[in-house]
């Protein structure tokens, strides 16, 4: 790879690296290394040793090294709610062990009598699934608005409507999760509450599918994600939409939504204990910093770990009154910082596999200069997803958007010739990926 210098970047031999440096570029394509992020903050000597195994030198952003260090320090102070800084790292250096608690999650294989992990191959390409998924997604938005409005008016939850909403969402995700995930990026409902409920359901279903849970468990997770915030209907709209930081008293008031949710669902009835666990404990955190009971580690129920993970991630990528939304790429980098702190490391690592290194809906630039949007993941090679080409090498809009599989389509399978070089911020070259449709 040519030794091209970029603004603010300093070429540094790997023998001279130190923890605290921000590595912006390598001396070779990222695809040739185990580092899954293009750009990361060096946290320890182990990462330096791994860099030395693959690279003679790297390009370091000295200014960002100082900035990232300061922002990471600030992020550590926010343990009850994830911040919006760009904490980052390389998850390739950390082995993925188990998805969640060993006793509660089925294994892919077992020699000691354990259950086999279910495998759900994508049976429909994303280009075909998107039409059905769009109908289901739109219906879900209307249904959430309907049952929340009814709940606010008379205090009664239309559980049948909720179930009828989750079932087709689950079937779409089982056929191909990328369609629903992409729609969650593309379409915004007229309320954060409605939008967040739909998106958390999508992420919960996709996460459970990835973990190989049985269909009943996948359905329960989807249903729980749709319901875990229903208690917020008992909070004032002024509190929920306040653009400034909440006072300590207001924070405590918001925390009460958990008990309100439980009261509503206990009155409604017909929900399993695993769903109730999700509602009760989705704000608990692995390090004990969560609420309402300050549970730690494996005292947090498995389904609640899943719910908490998707709840926090979707909050980062959604427009909220009190915080700026992050791009899909920046959000997954932020998520990496939560390992072993807010969430169990294995939970974060498995969820990051669901989202992908270059998340579905992310705007990216190839090494050739062409610009594309990611439309689907390749589970076996997360650095080589399916993309839709939008601009050619000279940044000219293509007359017909071309869908390319960087892993399977010729000549794109040649990693030495084509790869995703970098993530682009939404709006780059006048492209808003949220307005793109197949």
C-alpha positions as CSV (number, residue, x, y, z in Angstrom):
1,X,0.0,0.0,0.0
2,X,1.4,3.4,-1.0
3,X,2.9,5.5,1.8
4,X,0.5,8.4,1.4
5,X,0.5,11.0,4.1
6,X,-2.8,12.6,5.3
7,X,-3.5,15.8,7.2
8,X,-2.6,15.5,10.9
9,X,-1.2,11.9,10.4
10,X,2.3,10.9,11.4
11,X,4.0,7.8,10.1
12,X,5.2,5.9,13.2
13,X,7.1,2.6,13.2
14,X,5.2,0.0,15.2
15,X,8.3,-0.4,17.5
16,X,7.6,3.1,18.7
17,X,3.9,2.8,19.4
18,X,2.5,3.6,22.9
19,X,-0.8,3.1,24.6
20,X,-2.9,6.2,24.0
21,X,-2.0,6.6,20.3
22,X,-4.9,6.7,17.8
23,X,-4.1,4.5,14.7
24,X,-5.8,6.0,11.7
25,X,-4.3,3.9,8.9
26,X,-2.1,0.9,8.5
27,X,0.7,0.2,6.0
28,X,-1.5,-2.4,4.3
29,X,-5.3,-3.0,3.7
30,X,-7.3,-3.7,6.9
31,X,-8.6,-6.9,5.4
32,X,-5.1,-8.4,5.6
33,X,-5.1,-8.0,9.4
34,X,-7.2,-9.1,12.3
35,X,-8.1,-5.5,13.2
36,X,-11.7,-5.1,12.4
37,X,-11.9,-1.3,12.9
38,X,-10.3,1.1,10.5
39,X,-8.9,3.4,13.1
40,X,-8.7,2.6,16.8
41,X,-7.4,3.8,20.1
42,X,-4.5,1.6,21.4
43,X,-5.4,0.6,24.9
44,X,-2.5,-1.7,26.0
45,X,0.7,-3.5,25.1
46,X,-1.1,-6.5,23.7
47,X,-2.5,-4.4,20.9
48,X,0.9,-3.0,20.1
49,X,2.4,-6.5,19.9
50,X,-0.4,-7.5,17.5
51,X,0.2,-4.5,15.3
52,X,3.9,-5.3,15.2
53,X,3.1,-8.8,13.9
54,X,1.3,-7.4,10.9
55,X,2.7,-3.9,10.2
56,X,6.1,-2.2,10.0
57,X,4.6,1.2,10.5
58,X,1.2,2.9,10.9
59,X,-0.3,6.4,10.6
60,X,-1.1,8.0,13.9
61,X,-3.3,10.9,14.5
62,X,-1.5,12.7,17.4
63,X,-4.3,15.3,17.9
64,X,-7.0,12.7,18.0
65,X,-4.9,10.5,20.4
66,X,-5.2,13.3,22.9
67,X,-8.8,13.9,22.2
68,X,-9.8,10.3,22.3
69,X,-8.0,9.8,25.6
70,X,-9.9,12.8,27.2
71,X,-13.2,11.5,25.8
72,X,-12.6,8.0,27.0
73,X,-11.9,9.3,30.5
74,X,-15.2,11.3,30.4
75,X,-17.1,8.2,29.1
76,X,-16.0,6.2,32.1
77,X,-17.7,8.6,34.4
78,X,-21.1,7.9,32.8
79,X,-21.9,4.4,34.0
80,X,-25.7,4.5,34.1
81,X,-26.1,5.8,30.6
82,X,-23.8,5.4,27.6
83,X,-22.3,8.6,26.4
84,X,-21.8,9.8,22.8
85,X,-18.1,9.8,22.5
86,X,-16.3,7.7,20.0
87,X,-14.5,5.2,22.2
88,X,-13.0,2.6,19.9
89,X,-10.7,-0.4,19.7
90,X,-10.1,-3.6,17.8
91,X,-12.4,-6.4,18.7
92,X,-10.4,-8.8,16.6
93,X,-7.8,-9.0,19.4
94,X,-10.4,-10.3,21.8
95,X,-11.6,-14.0,21.3
96,X,-15.3,-14.4,21.2
97,X,-16.1,-17.0,23.9
98,X,-19.8,-17.7,24.5
99,X,-22.8,-15.7,23.5
100,X,-24.3,-15.3,27.0
101,X,-24.6,-17.5,30.2
102,X,-23.6,-21.1,29.4
103,X,-26.6,-22.6,31.1
104,X,-29.1,-20.5,29.2
105,X,-27.9,-20.3,25.6
106,X,-27.8,-23.3,23.3
107,X,-24.4,-24.2,21.8
108,X,-23.6,-24.7,18.1
109,X,-22.1,-28.1,19.0
110,X,-21.7,-30.1,22.2
111,X,-19.9,-33.2,23.2
112,X,-21.5,-33.3,26.6
113,X,-25.2,-33.6,25.9
114,X,-25.9,-29.9,25.4
115,X,-28.4,-28.6,22.9
116,X,-27.3,-27.6,19.4
117,X,-27.5,-24.0,18.5
118,X,-30.2,-23.4,15.9
119,X,-29.0,-22.0,12.6
120,X,-31.3,-19.7,10.5
121,X,-29.9,-19.2,7.0
122,X,-31.2,-16.3,5.0
123,X,-33.8,-17.8,2.7
124,X,-34.6,-14.6,0.8
125,X,-32.2,-12.1,-0.6
126,X,-32.5,-8.6,0.9
127,X,-33.6,-7.1,-2.5
128,X,-36.7,-9.4,-2.4
129,X,-37.4,-9.2,1.4
130,X,-37.3,-5.4,1.5
131,X,-40.8,-5.1,0.0
132,X,-42.5,-7.4,2.5
133,X,-40.4,-6.0,5.3
134,X,-41.4,-2.4,4.5
135,X,-45.1,-3.3,4.8
136,X,-44.5,-5.0,8.1
137,X,-42.3,-2.1,9.3
138,X,-44.9,0.5,8.5
139,X,-47.6,-1.5,10.1
140,X,-45.5,-1.9,13.2
141,X,-45.1,1.9,13.5
142,X,-48.8,2.5,13.3
143,X,-49.6,-0.4,15.7
144,X,-47.1,1.0,18.3
145,X,-48.7,4.4,18.1
146,X,-52.1,2.9,18.5
147,X,-51.4,0.7,21.6
148,X,-49.4,3.5,23.3
149,X,-52.2,6.0,22.7
150,X,-54.8,3.6,24.1
151,X,-52.5,2.9,27.1
152,X,-52.2,6.6,27.8
153,X,-56.0,7.1,27.5
154,X,-57.4,4.3,29.5
155,X,-54.5,2.5,31.1
156,X,-55.1,-0.7,29.3
157,X,-52.6,-2.5,27.1
158,X,-53.8,-4.2,23.9
159,X,-51.6,-7.2,24.1
160,X,-53.2,-8.9,21.2
161,X,-52.2,-6.0,18.9
162,X,-48.7,-6.1,20.3
163,X,-48.4,-9.9,19.6
164,X,-49.9,-9.4,16.1
165,X,-47.2,-6.8,15.5
166,X,-44.2,-8.8,16.6
167,X,-45.1,-12.1,14.8
168,X,-44.6,-10.8,11.2
169,X,-41.5,-8.8,12.3
170,X,-40.0,-12.1,13.6
171,X,-40.8,-14.0,10.4
172,X,-39.2,-11.3,8.3
173,X,-36.0,-11.3,10.5
174,X,-35.9,-15.1,10.3
175,X,-36.0,-14.9,6.5
176,X,-33.4,-12.2,6.2
177,X,-32.5,-9.8,9.1
178,X,-30.8,-7.2,6.9
179,X,-34.1,-5.9,5.4
180,X,-35.6,-5.0,8.7
181,X,-32.3,-3.6,10.0
182,X,-31.9,-1.4,6.9
183,X,-35.5,-0.1,7.2
184,X,-34.8,0.8,10.9
185,X,-32.1,3.1,9.5
186,X,-34.1,4.4,6.6
187,X,-37.4,5.4,8.2
188,X,-38.1,7.5,11.2
189,X,-41.5,7.5,12.9
190,X,-43.0,10.7,14.3
191,X,-42.0,10.0,17.9
192,X,-38.8,8.7,19.4
193,X,-40.9,6.4,21.7
194,X,-42.6,4.7,18.7
195,X,-39.5,4.5,16.6
196,X,-37.4,3.2,19.6
197,X,-39.9,0.4,20.4
198,X,-40.0,-0.8,16.8
199,X,-36.2,-0.7,16.4
200,X,-35.5,-2.4,19.7
201,X,-37.8,-5.2,18.6
202,X,-35.9,-5.5,15.3
203,X,-32.5,-5.6,17.0
204,X,-33.7,-8.0,19.7
205,X,-35.1,-10.4,17.1
206,X,-31.9,-10.2,15.0
207,X,-29.7,-10.7,18.1
208,X,-31.7,-13.7,19.2
209,X,-31.6,-15.2,15.7
210,X,-27.8,-14.7,15.6
211,X,-27.5,-16.5,19.0
212,X,-29.3,-19.5,17.6
213,X,-32.1,-19.4,20.2
214,X,-35.3,-21.4,19.4
215,X,-38.2,-19.6,17.8
216,X,-40.2,-19.3,21.0
217,X,-37.3,-17.6,22.7
218,X,-36.8,-15.3,19.7
219,X,-40.5,-14.4,19.8
220,X,-40.3,-13.7,23.6
221,X,-37.3,-11.4,23.1
222,X,-39.1,-9.5,20.4
223,X,-42.2,-9.1,22.5
224,X,-40.2,-8.1,25.5
225,X,-38.3,-5.4,23.5
226,X,-41.6,-4.0,22.3
227,X,-42.9,-3.8,25.8
228,X,-40.1,-2.9,28.2
229,X,-40.7,0.8,28.1
230,X,-44.5,0.9,28.3
231,X,-44.3,2.4,31.8
232,X,-43.0,5.7,30.2
233,X,-46.6,6.3,29.2
234,X,-47.1,7.3,32.9
235,X,-44.4,10.0,32.7
236,X,-45.0,13.5,31.5
237,X,-44.2,14.3,27.9
238,X,-42.3,17.4,29.1
239,X,-39.9,15.1,31.1
240,X,-39.4,12.7,28.2
241,X,-38.7,15.4,25.7
242,X,-36.6,17.7,27.8
243,X,-33.6,18.8,25.7
244,X,-31.4,19.7,28.6
245,X,-29.7,17.3,31.1
246,X,-32.2,16.0,33.7
247,X,-31.8,17.0,37.3
248,X,-31.2,14.3,39.9
249,X,-34.9,14.4,40.9
250,X,-35.9,14.1,37.3
251,X,-33.6,11.2,36.7
252,X,-35.2,9.3,39.6
253,X,-38.6,10.1,38.2
254,X,-37.6,8.5,34.9
255,X,-36.2,5.4,36.7
256,X,-39.7,4.8,38.0
257,X,-40.8,3.8,34.5
258,X,-39.6,0.3,35.3
259,X,-42.0,-0.3,38.1
260,X,-44.8,1.4,36.0
261,X,-44.0,-1.0,33.2
262,X,-44.2,-4.0,35.5
263,X,-47.5,-2.8,37.0
264,X,-49.0,-2.5,33.6
265,X,-47.9,-5.9,32.4
266,X,-48.9,-7.6,35.6
267,X,-52.3,-6.2,35.2
268,X,-52.4,-7.3,31.6
269,X,-51.2,-10.8,32.3
270,X,-50.4,-13.5,29.7
271,X,-46.6,-12.8,29.6
272,X,-43.8,-15.3,30.5
273,X,-41.4,-14.9,33.3
274,X,-38.6,-14.3,30.8
275,X,-40.4,-11.3,29.4
276,X,-41.1,-9.9,32.8
277,X,-37.3,-10.4,33.6
278,X,-36.5,-8.3,30.5
279,X,-38.8,-5.5,31.7
280,X,-37.6,-5.6,35.3
281,X,-33.9,-5.7,34.6
282,X,-33.1,-4.2,31.2
283,X,-31.5,-1.2,32.9
284,X,-29.3,-3.2,35.1
285,X,-25.6,-3.1,34.1
286,X,-22.8,-5.7,34.3
287,X,-20.7,-3.6,36.7
288,X,-23.6,-3.0,39.0
289,X,-24.1,0.6,38.0
290,X,-27.7,0.1,36.7
291,X,-31.1,0.3,38.2
292,X,-33.5,-0.4,39.8
293,X,-31.7,-3.0,42.0
294,X,-28.0,-2.6,41.1
295,X,-27.6,-6.2,39.9
296,X,-24.2,-7.3,38.7
297,X,-22.8,-9.9,36.4
298,X,-24.8,-13.1,36.0
299,X,-27.4,-11.9,38.5
300,X,-28.8,-10.1,35.5
301,X,-31.2,-12.5,33.6
302,X,-30.0,-13.4,30.2
303,X,-33.0,-12.0,28.3
304,X,-32.5,-8.7,30.2
305,X,-28.9,-8.6,29.1
306,X,-30.1,-8.8,25.5
307,X,-32.7,-6.2,26.0
308,X,-30.3,-3.8,27.7
309,X,-27.8,-4.2,24.9
310,X,-30.3,-3.4,22.1
311,X,-31.9,-0.6,24.1
312,X,-28.6,1.3,24.5
313,X,-27.4,0.7,21.0
314,X,-30.6,2.0,19.4
315,X,-30.6,5.0,21.6
316,X,-27.2,5.9,20.2
317,X,-28.3,5.8,16.6
318,X,-31.7,7.4,17.1
319,X,-32.4,11.2,17.2
320,X,-33.2,12.1,20.9
321,X,-34.2,15.4,22.5
322,X,-31.1,15.4,24.8
323,X,-28.3,13.9,22.7
324,X,-27.0,13.9,19.2
325,X,-27.4,10.7,17.3
326,X,-24.3,8.8,16.1
327,X,-23.7,7.2,12.7
328,X,-24.1,3.4,12.6
329,X,-20.3,3.1,12.4
330,X,-19.5,5.4,15.3
331,X,-22.2,3.8,17.4
332,X,-20.7,0.3,17.1
333,X,-17.3,1.8,18.0
334,X,-18.9,3.3,21.1
335,X,-20.5,-0.1,21.9
336,X,-17.1,-1.7,21.9
337,X,-16.1,0.4,24.9
338,X,-18.9,-1.1,27.0
339,X,-17.3,-4.5,27.2
340,X,-16.9,-5.7,30.7
341,X,-18.3,-2.5,32.1
342,X,-21.9,-1.8,31.2
343,X,-22.3,-5.1,29.5
344,X,-20.8,-8.6,29.7
345,X,-17.9,-8.8,27.1
346,X,-19.4,-11.7,25.3
347,X,-22.8,-10.0,25.0
348,X,-21.1,-6.9,23.4
349,X,-18.9,-9.1,21.1
350,X,-21.9,-11.2,19.9
351,X,-24.0,-8.1,19.3
352,X,-21.2,-6.5,17.3
353,X,-21.3,-9.5,15.0
354,X,-25.0,-8.8,14.4
355,X,-24.4,-5.2,13.6
356,X,-21.3,-5.8,11.5
357,X,-18.0,-4.0,11.2
358,X,-19.6,-1.8,8.5
359,X,-23.2,-1.8,9.7
360,X,-26.1,-2.2,7.3
361,X,-27.1,1.3,6.2
362,X,-23.6,2.7,6.6
363,X,-22.1,4.8,3.8
364,X,-18.6,3.6,2.8
365,X,-15.9,4.3,0.3
366,X,-13.9,1.6,-1.5
367,X,-10.2,1.7,-2.1
368,X,-11.0,2.6,-5.7
369,X,-12.8,5.8,-4.6
370,X,-16.3,4.4,-5.4
371,X,-19.0,5.1,-2.9
372,X,-21.6,2.7,-1.7
373,X,-24.1,1.9,1.1
374,X,-24.0,-1.4,2.9
375,X,-27.2,-3.4,2.4
376,X,-26.4,-6.8,3.9
377,X,-23.8,-8.6,6.0
378,X,-21.7,-11.7,5.1
379,X,-21.5,-13.5,8.4
380,X,-18.4,-15.4,7.5
381,X,-16.5,-12.2,6.5
382,X,-17.7,-9.1,8.2
383,X,-15.3,-6.9,6.3
384,X,-16.8,-7.9,3.0
385,X,-20.5,-7.2,3.1
386,X,-23.0,-6.7,0.3
387,X,-23.1,-3.1,-0.9
388,X,-25.0,-1.0,-3.3
389,X,-22.7,1.2,-5.5
390,X,-23.9,4.8,-5.7
391,X,-21.0,6.8,-7.1
392,X,-18.2,5.7,-9.4
393,X,-14.4,6.2,-8.8
394,X,-14.7,9.8,-9.8
395,X,-17.6,10.4,-7.5
396,X,-20.1,10.6,-10.3
397,X,-23.6,9.3,-9.6
398,X,-24.2,6.0,-11.3
399,X,-27.3,5.8,-13.7
400,X,-28.3,2.5,-12.1
401,X,-27.3,1.5,-8.6
402,X,-25.3,-1.8,-8.7
403,X,-25.6,-4.3,-6.0
404,X,-22.3,-6.1,-5.3
405,X,-21.3,-8.9,-2.9
406,X,-17.7,-8.1,-1.9
407,X,-17.3,-11.7,-0.8
408,X,-18.9,-13.8,-3.5
409,X,-19.2,-11.7,-6.7
410,X,-16.4,-11.8,-9.3
411,X,-14.1,-9.8,-9.7
412,X,-14.9,-8.4,-6.2
413,X,-13.8,-11.5,-4.4
414,X,-10.1,-10.4,-5.0
415,X,-9.4,-8.8,-1.7
416,X,-6.1,-7.4,-3.0
417,X,-7.9,-5.4,-5.6
418,X,-11.1,-4.2,-3.9
419,X,-12.0,-3.5,-0.2
420,X,-13.9,-1.0,1.9
421,X,-11.3,1.6,2.7
422,X,-13.2,3.8,5.1
423,X,-16.6,4.8,6.6
424,X,-18.2,8.0,5.4
425,X,-20.4,10.3,7.5
426,X,-24.0,10.6,6.3
427,X,-24.3,13.5,3.9
428,X,-20.8,12.9,2.3
429,X,-20.9,13.8,-1.4
430,X,-24.5,14.9,-1.0
431,X,-25.7,11.4,-0.1
432,X,-28.1,10.7,2.8
433,X,-28.3,6.9,3.2
434,X,-31.5,7.2,5.2
435,X,-33.3,8.3,2.0
436,X,-32.1,5.4,-0.1
437,X,-34.4,2.5,-1.1
438,X,-33.9,-0.6,-3.2
